[in-house]
Amino acid sequence: MPKMKTHKGAKRRFHITGTGRIMRRKGSVGHFRRNKPRRVRSQFDEMHPVVGRARKHIRRLLPYGVP
């Protein structure tokens, strides 16, 4: 059976922790950032866990758990 290919877009957007959780960044980071409150801008710098059914789809895109 051939190797599965890693989805390169998912590889850049998601990070898998050592315990197996999938982490993501928030969107809307690069544009109109000056107009947002400081609290909101600081939240953009944090990694947030992926919750819900999206985890199953992302796991399929990252078959080898690429960090």
Buried (B, 14 or more C-beta within 10 A) or exposed (E): EEEEEBBEEBBEBBBBEEEEEBBBEEEEEEEEEEEBEEEEEEEBEEEEEBEEEEBEEBBEBBEEEBE
